[in-house]
């Protein structure tokens, strides 16, 4: 990326800034991650490059979470990013940003607000027929219901996820659903049934 950067112009250069920021986040180099995210934002503003602005805010959300454990800032940056994504059809980084927002809301125990986002996400996934997005939304909805001690709802959501994963023959999500079921049986202190589901996961 650094080798090709001097050859790039306009939005391609901004995309490279954002890509470099992401790589430096993954490699644990906070200062460089922030530096390139800032460059991407400033250059995107000058050019009115909406996608570049959206992704730079996404990077800032990830940086706040990974390096500072600052879920308040991470939430703010993720929401800003999603607002910019709404103005563009190019949503390559939308899912990652959405996950940063969910993590930030969960960390702050903002379960009701998270549920509003998830219900909208679930509805959109159902309309598009995207099985993986449906499963991910159900998994998050299950987590909120479990943390809110709504065990009956939690059972329904994880059963729905299990049936869908089984139909799609998605072994990872079949295992996830079974693990969720095991957790629920632990919560109601039905340990033999919990063990049964843990063994099925293995």
Backbone bond lengths (Angstrom), bond angles and torsions (degrees), N, CA, C in turn:
res aa  C-N    CA-C-N  psi(-1)  N-CA   C-N-CA  omega(-1)  CA-C   N-CA-C  phi
1 X - - - 1.466 - - 1.525 110.79 -
2 X 1.335 116.03 -43.02 1.473 119.31 -178.85 1.525 111.17 -69.01
3 X 1.328 117.17 -29.60 1.462 120.13 178.41 1.521 112.09 -70.41
4 X 1.335 116.44 -38.15 1.471 118.93 -177.43 1.525 112.18 -84.70
5 X 1.327 117.37 -18.68 1.466 120.99 -175.31 1.534 113.55 -51.60
6 X 1.351 120.51 -46.49 1.473 119.64 -178.75 1.529 113.80 -63.05
7 X 1.332 117.33 -19.22 1.461 121.42 -178.62 1.521 112.71 -87.87
8 X 1.331 116.15 -11.38 1.467 120.17 -173.18 1.517 112.30 -92.82
9 X 1.334 113.92 153.35 1.461 120.19 179.13 1.519 109.90 -135.70
10 X 1.336 114.87 162.97 1.464 123.10 172.26 1.534 111.75 52.82
11 X 1.339 116.89 -133.32 1.472 120.20 -173.19 1.535 112.05 -68.66
12 X 1.328 117.27 -27.68 1.475 119.54 177.79 1.525 110.15 -63.70
13 X 1.310 116.59 -36.17 1.465 121.20 178.01 1.536 109.88 -67.18
14 X 1.326 116.46 -41.19 1.470 120.50 178.54 1.526 110.47 -64.32
15 X 1.329 116.17 -42.79 1.469 119.69 177.81 1.528 110.65 -59.08
16 X 1.329 115.82 -36.54 1.467 120.00 178.89 1.533 110.67 -68.40
17 X 1.343 117.17 -38.92 1.468 120.57 175.82 1.532 109.97 -57.66
18 X 1.319 115.70 -47.93 1.470 120.03 -179.04 1.529 111.65 -65.22
19 X 1.330 116.41 -37.48 1.463 120.34 178.49 1.531 110.43 -66.43
20 X 1.321 116.42 -40.95 1.468 120.23 177.72 1.527 111.01 -63.98
21 X 1.318 116.13 -41.10 1.461 120.02 178.24 1.530 110.16 -57.76
22 X 1.326 116.44 -45.04 1.463 120.99 -179.26 1.530 111.51 -62.28
23 X 1.340 116.04 -44.43 1.464 119.92 -179.89 1.524 111.29 -63.05
24 X 1.342 116.58 -37.72 1.461 119.44 179.48 1.532 111.58 -73.12
25 X 1.322 116.96 -28.72 1.475 119.31 172.71 1.530 108.95 -62.80
26 X 1.327 115.82 -48.57 1.466 120.71 -177.80 1.522 112.19 -63.05
27 X 1.331 116.30 -33.35 1.466 119.39 -179.04 1.529 112.85 -89.77
28 X 1.351 116.45 4.34 1.464 120.76 173.57 1.516 115.21 78.20
29 X 1.337 117.39 20.31 1.472 120.89 -179.49 1.524 109.56 -101.87
30 X 1.319 114.25 86.33 1.466 122.40 -172.03 1.524 112.93 -57.72
31 X 1.335 117.68 -50.15 1.468 120.89 -174.40 1.523 111.81 -60.75
32 X 1.332 116.32 -43.12 1.465 119.58 179.42 1.525 111.49 -70.76
33 X 1.323 116.69 -35.46 1.473 120.31 176.82 1.518 109.98 -61.13
34 X 1.328 116.75 -44.90 1.472 121.22 178.94 1.523 111.09 -67.01
35 X 1.328 115.82 -40.86 1.473 120.98 -177.76 1.532 110.84 -58.63
36 X 1.333 116.60 -48.51 1.463 119.34 -177.29 1.525 112.44 -74.33
37 X 1.320 117.82 -30.98 1.469 120.02 174.96 1.530 110.19 -64.91
38 X 1.331 116.22 -40.60 1.472 120.81 177.47 1.524 111.40 -65.28
39 X 1.337 116.88 -42.84 1.468 120.48 177.80 1.532 110.85 -59.75
40 X 1.337 115.28 -43.77 1.463 120.12 -179.77 1.527 110.71 -61.92
41 X 1.329 115.94 -42.46 1.465 119.79 -179.23 1.532 111.64 -65.05
42 X 1.324 116.55 -48.61 1.462 120.35 -176.80 1.525 111.42 -63.62
43 X 1.322 116.32 -43.95 1.467 120.21 -179.89 1.532 110.74 -67.67
44 X 1.322 116.39 -37.67 1.472 120.30 178.74 1.524 111.12 -64.96
45 X 1.323 116.35 -39.35 1.469 120.10 178.02 1.521 111.07 -61.35
46 X 1.323 116.45 -44.37 1.470 120.73 -179.13 1.524 111.24 -61.45
47 X 1.328 116.17 -36.22 1.465 120.88 -175.38 1.529 112.83 -98.08
48 X 1.316 115.87 -0.21 1.463 121.23 -176.32 1.539 110.83 54.54
49 X 1.328 114.43 44.43 1.466 121.84 -179.64 1.527 107.99 -93.36
50 X 1.315 116.09 95.75 1.464 122.58 -171.40 1.527 111.75 -61.37
51 X 1.331 116.44 -44.34 1.459 119.70 -179.70 1.530 111.33 -60.45
52 X 1.319 115.92 -40.12 1.470 119.93 179.48 1.513 111.98 -64.44
53 X 1.338 116.74 -39.56 1.469 121.13 177.84 1.527 109.88 -64.61
54 X 1.338 115.39 -46.09 1.473 120.17 -178.73 1.525 111.09 -58.27
55 X 1.333 116.58 -45.18 1.468 119.80 -177.26 1.525 111.13 -71.47
56 X 1.330 117.49 -35.61 1.475 119.27 179.08 1.531 110.63 -64.02
57 X 1.331 117.14 -38.32 1.468 119.92 175.55 1.531 110.63 -66.27
58 X 1.329 116.23 -36.23 1.458 120.30 177.06 1.527 110.51 -61.91
59 X 1.325 115.56 -43.18 1.472 119.68 177.34 1.533 110.85 -60.41
60 X 1.323 116.16 -42.94 1.468 120.56 -178.87 1.532 110.81 -64.28
61 X 1.330 116.37 -34.92 1.463 120.60 176.25 1.527 110.61 -63.76
62 X 1.316 115.75 -45.58 1.472 121.18 -179.87 1.530 110.59 -65.07
63 X 1.331 116.69 -40.99 1.467 121.81 178.89 1.534 110.62 -60.71
64 X 1.339 116.40 -45.93 1.467 121.06 -179.41 1.523 111.15 -60.32
65 X 1.332 115.31 -38.58 1.466 119.85 -179.11 1.519 111.41 -73.91
66 X 1.323 116.96 -47.27 1.459 121.42 -171.13 1.531 113.24 -74.65
67 X 1.331 116.43 -42.01 1.465 119.44 -172.13 1.528 114.10 -98.90
68 X 1.329 116.74 -25.15 1.469 119.42 -174.00 1.536 113.76 -117.76
69 X 1.339 117.08 -9.07 1.477 120.23 -172.55 1.519 110.74 51.44
70 X 1.325 116.02 34.36 1.467 121.71 -178.99 1.531 108.25 -100.24
71 X 1.330 114.56 90.09 1.461 119.39 -175.21 1.519 112.51 -76.01
72 X 1.328 117.23 -20.89 1.470 120.44 176.08 1.523 109.61 -67.01
73 X 1.339 116.75 -49.88 1.464 121.16 178.67 1.524 110.28 -66.68
74 X 1.328 116.68 -39.59 1.455 120.19 178.63 1.521 110.77 -59.51
75 X 1.332 116.70 -42.19 1.470 121.18 177.08 1.529 110.56 -62.09
76 X 1.325 117.11 -47.00 1.463 121.16 -178.40 1.525 111.70 -60.83
77 X 1.330 115.99 -44.62 1.465 120.43 -178.90 1.535 111.04 -67.67
78 X 1.327 116.76 -39.68 1.467 120.35 179.39 1.521 110.87 -64.92
79 X 1.319 117.28 -42.40 1.468 120.49 178.65 1.528 110.84 -64.08
80 X 1.335 116.33 -40.79 1.466 120.29 177.48 1.532 109.53 -61.89
81 X 1.320 116.24 -43.39 1.461 121.18 179.58 1.528 111.18 -60.15
82 X 1.334 116.71 -47.46 1.466 120.75 -178.48 1.522 111.65 -63.64
83 X 1.334 116.90 -35.12 1.478 119.62 177.04 1.528 110.63 -63.04
84 X 1.333 116.57 -39.64 1.468 119.65 177.83 1.524 111.01 -70.70
85 X 1.332 116.92 -37.26 1.465 119.59 177.82 1.527 111.64 -60.56
86 X 1.325 116.60 -31.93 1.467 120.25 179.93 1.529 112.40 -63.37
87 X 1.332 116.17 -17.93 1.460 120.94 -178.01 1.528 112.96 -95.28
88 X 1.326 116.55 4.00 1.460 120.04 -179.24 1.523 110.78 -138.07
89 X 1.319 115.60 149.19 1.466 120.01 178.70 1.526 111.55 -81.92
90 X 1.328 116.79 -15.21 1.459 121.67 -178.35 1.538 109.07 -87.46
91 X 1.298 116.54 103.52 1.474 120.08 -175.09 1.524 112.30 -118.36
92 X 1.343 115.13 42.39 1.472 120.02 -177.75 1.524 112.80 -55.64
93 X 1.314 116.59 -35.11 1.473 120.23 -174.53 1.528 112.19 -105.30
94 X 1.321 116.62 6.88 1.467 120.37 -174.49 1.526 111.74 -59.67
95 X 1.326 116.63 -46.47 1.467 120.00 -175.75 1.529 112.14 -62.30
96 X 1.345 116.27 -41.84 1.462 119.48 178.20 1.527 110.80 -61.12
97 X 1.330 115.60 -44.57 1.468 120.43 -179.03 1.520 110.72 -63.35
98 X 1.317 115.43 -41.10 1.463 120.94 178.22 1.534 110.19 -59.66
99 X 1.319 116.43 -40.72 1.469 120.37 178.47 1.524 111.66 -66.26
100 X 1.343 117.21 -37.89 1.468 119.78 177.13 1.525 109.88 -61.98
101 X 1.345 115.57 -41.08 1.465 119.40 -179.89 1.524 110.70 -64.51
102 X 1.332 116.85 -44.74 1.463 120.07 179.65 1.527 110.98 -60.33
103 X 1.330 116.38 -43.92 1.468 120.31 179.26 1.528 111.08 -61.19
104 X 1.334 116.02 -41.28 1.468 120.68 -179.58 1.524 111.24 -65.99
105 X 1.329 116.71 -42.21 1.469 120.40 179.77 1.530 110.72 -67.67
106 X 1.333 116.79 -41.49 1.468 120.89 177.67 1.518 110.54 -60.72
107 X 1.331 116.52 -44.91 1.469 121.37 -177.18 1.521 111.89 -62.21
108 X 1.342 115.96 -28.18 1.468 120.75 179.64 1.528 112.39 -97.07
109 X 1.334 116.22 7.18 1.472 122.90 -178.74 1.528 112.49 58.11
110 X 1.318 116.61 33.02 1.471 121.35 176.45 1.531 108.50 -89.53
111 X 1.323 115.28 65.35 1.453 120.36 -171.06 1.532 113.07 -69.99
112 X 1.322 117.46 -37.90 1.463 119.83 -178.96 1.524 111.21 -64.90
113 X 1.339 116.14 -42.95 1.465 120.14 178.66 1.528 110.02 -65.89
114 X 1.320 116.46 -42.34 1.465 120.22 177.97 1.522 110.55 -60.23
115 X 1.337 116.78 -40.20 1.463 120.72 -179.39 1.529 111.51 -63.36
116 X 1.327 117.24 -36.51 1.470 120.32 177.61 1.524 111.05 -61.03
117 X 1.327 115.85 -45.86 1.466 120.11 177.84 1.529 110.78 -63.15
118 X 1.333 115.75 -41.92 1.461 120.09 -175.68 1.527 112.16 -68.67
119 X 1.318 116.88 -38.17 1.457 119.59 178.67 1.528 111.21 -64.27
120 X 1.338 115.49 -38.36 1.470 120.06 176.11 1.532 109.75 -66.50
121 X 1.324 115.28 -42.35 1.466 120.95 179.01 1.525 110.71 -62.21
122 X 1.317 116.01 -44.16 1.467 121.56 179.61 1.527 110.59 -62.28
123 X 1.325 115.96 -44.08 1.469 121.28 179.54 1.526 111.19 -60.93
124 X 1.326 116.31 -45.19 1.470 120.70 178.94 1.520 111.53 -64.13
125 X 1.336 115.96 -40.12 1.465 120.47 179.96 1.528 110.61 -65.83
126 X 1.327 116.72 -39.24 1.467 121.12 178.09 1.523 110.85 -63.86
127 X 1.336 116.25 -41.41 1.466 120.47 179.99 1.527 111.51 -65.11
128 X 1.330 115.89 -37.58 1.466 119.75 -178.78 1.525 112.42 -83.48
129 X 1.336 116.16 -16.02 1.463 120.43 -178.90 1.516 113.50 72.56
130 X 1.345 116.40 23.62 1.470 121.53 -179.23 1.532 109.09 -83.52
131 X 1.322 116.05 101.56 1.471 121.56 -174.31 1.519 112.25 -58.91
132 X 1.336 116.88 -44.54 1.466 119.83 -177.28 1.522 111.40 -63.54
133 X 1.330 117.41 -42.20 1.464 120.41 179.35 1.533 111.07 -67.49
134 X 1.327 116.31 -35.15 1.471 120.04 176.73 1.534 109.20 -62.85
135 X 1.328 116.26 -46.30 1.465 121.05 -179.10 1.527 111.52 -62.80
136 X 1.321 116.55 -42.34 1.468 120.07 179.39 1.526 110.78 -64.28
137 X 1.334 116.56 -41.61 1.466 119.93 178.94 1.522 110.65 -65.02
138 X 1.319 117.18 -43.73 1.468 121.00 178.75 1.526 111.22 -62.10
139 X 1.324 116.41 -38.53 1.473 120.62 179.52 1.528 110.33 -62.40
140 X 1.328 116.83 -43.64 1.462 120.80 179.23 1.532 110.87 -68.24
141 X 1.330 116.31 -41.49 1.472 120.18 179.18 1.522 110.02 -62.34
142 X 1.347 115.68 -41.06 1.464 120.30 175.59 1.524 110.82 -57.78
143 X 1.334 116.34 -45.71 1.468 120.77 -177.37 1.522 111.47 -60.24
144 X 1.341 116.44 -43.10 1.467 120.06 179.29 1.520 110.16 -65.26
145 X 1.324 116.79 -44.64 1.470 120.79 -179.43 1.522 111.10 -61.31
146 X 1.343 115.43 -39.83 1.475 119.44 179.81 1.521 111.07 -66.55
147 X 1.347 115.86 -45.07 1.465 119.72 -179.91 1.532 111.50 -66.21
148 X 1.327 115.80 -28.27 1.471 120.49 178.19 1.522 111.68 -85.88
149 X 1.358 115.45 3.90 1.473 122.71 178.38 1.526 112.58 63.03
150 X 1.332 116.40 30.70 1.460 121.28 175.22 1.527 107.43 -96.82
151 X 1.328 115.06 75.59 1.459 120.69 -170.18 1.528 113.50 -64.83
152 X 1.341 116.48 -38.35 1.463 119.22 -178.59 1.523 110.83 -62.83
153 X 1.348 116.13 -43.92 1.473 120.26 177.74 1.521 110.48 -65.20
154 X 1.330 115.89 -39.50 1.459 120.37 -179.60 1.521 111.31 -59.91
155 X 1.336 116.62 -42.22 1.456 120.55 177.82 1.526 110.85 -60.79
156 X 1.321 116.42 -43.32 1.471 120.85 -178.60 1.526 111.03 -63.11
157 X 1.329 116.77 -43.89 1.466 120.71 -177.57 1.527 111.63 -67.31
158 X 1.334 116.37 -42.91 1.463 117.76 -178.00 1.524 110.97 -73.30
159 X 1.337 117.85 -29.83 1.466 120.44 175.22 1.526 110.21 -67.08
160 X 1.335 115.62 -40.68 1.459 120.69 177.59 1.538 110.95 -62.59
161 X 1.335 115.42 -42.49 1.465 120.40 178.40 1.522 110.53 -64.25
162 X 1.345 116.52 -41.61 1.467 120.69 179.87 1.528 111.34 -62.39
163 X 1.330 116.69 -45.97 1.472 121.17 -179.58 1.530 110.69 -61.03
164 X 1.339 115.97 -42.35 1.466 120.73 -179.34 1.533 110.93 -67.57
165 X 1.343 116.51 -42.39 1.470 120.94 179.49 1.530 110.52 -64.69
166 X 1.334 115.87 -38.20 1.464 121.20 178.72 1.528 110.28 -64.57
167 X 1.321 115.04 -43.36 1.469 120.46 179.51 1.527 110.88 -63.02
168 X 1.338 116.45 -37.65 1.468 121.56 -179.40 1.529 112.06 -85.03
169 X 1.345 117.34 -5.46 1.467 123.52 -176.76 1.530 111.13 54.22
170 X 1.342 114.94 42.43 1.461 121.28 179.49 1.531 108.04 -97.26
171 X 1.328 116.18 101.10 1.468 120.54 -171.65 1.528 112.81 -65.23
172 X 1.330 116.43 -35.44 1.466 119.44 179.51 1.525 110.57 -62.74
173 X 1.323 116.23 -45.31 1.465 118.90 -178.15 1.520 112.65 -78.30
174 X 1.325 117.58 -24.64 1.465 119.89 170.88 1.526 108.46 -62.66
175 X 1.340 116.28 -46.67 1.471 121.20 179.44 1.529 111.18 -63.44
176 X 1.339 116.86 -42.48 1.479 120.44 177.78 1.527 111.26 -58.31
177 X 1.325 115.43 -44.80 1.472 120.25 -178.36 1.528 111.22 -65.17
178 X 1.323 116.40 -41.20 1.466 120.00 178.33 1.528 111.20 -65.59
179 X 1.329 115.69 -38.00 1.467 120.01 178.00 1.535 110.26 -63.87
180 X 1.332 115.98 -41.49 1.471 119.85 177.19 1.518 111.19 -61.21
181 X 1.341 115.13 -40.85 1.464 119.50 178.83 1.528 110.45 -62.90
182 X 1.313 116.83 -41.40 1.470 121.24 178.51 1.527 110.61 -61.12
183 X 1.327 116.88 -41.87 1.466 121.08 178.56 1.529 111.08 -60.58
184 X 1.318 115.61 -41.50 1.465 119.28 -178.73 1.530 111.11 -64.82
185 X 1.328 117.10 -41.53 1.463 119.48 179.08 1.527 111.24 -66.82
186 X 1.324 116.42 -30.92 1.465 119.25 173.84 1.524 110.96 -64.35
187 X 1.338 115.74 -40.56 1.469 120.10 -178.58 1.524 112.22 -62.12
188 X 1.331 116.22 -35.35 1.471 119.03 179.24 1.531 110.97 -93.04
189 X 1.340 115.75 10.76 1.465 123.84 174.87 1.529 113.46 62.57
190 X 1.338 115.33 29.77 1.464 119.96 172.56 1.534 106.27 -97.03
191 X 1.326 115.83 78.80 1.463 120.74 -171.05 1.533 114.12 -69.96
192 X 1.340 120.07 -36.46 1.469 118.71 177.02 1.536 112.26 -59.65
193 X 1.344 116.80 -41.69 1.472 119.84 178.87 1.516 110.66 -70.24
194 X 1.334 117.01 -37.33 1.470 120.76 176.13 1.526 110.08 -59.61
195 X 1.333 117.26 -44.61 1.458 121.31 178.42 1.529 111.55 -62.76
196 X 1.319 115.77 -38.17 1.469 120.44 177.45 1.523 110.19 -57.35
197 X 1.336 116.63 -46.41 1.467 120.23 -179.00 1.530 112.40 -72.09
198 X 1.333 117.51 -35.59 1.466 119.54 175.80 1.535 110.78 -61.72
199 X 1.336 116.09 -39.03 1.469 119.63 178.62 1.538 111.25 -66.75
200 X 1.332 115.56 -35.82 1.469 118.95 177.31 1.537 110.60 -66.19
201 X 1.335 116.17 -35.69 1.471 119.37 176.43 1.529 110.23 -60.38
202 X 1.328 115.47 -47.89 1.473 120.35 -179.60 1.525 110.94 -62.55
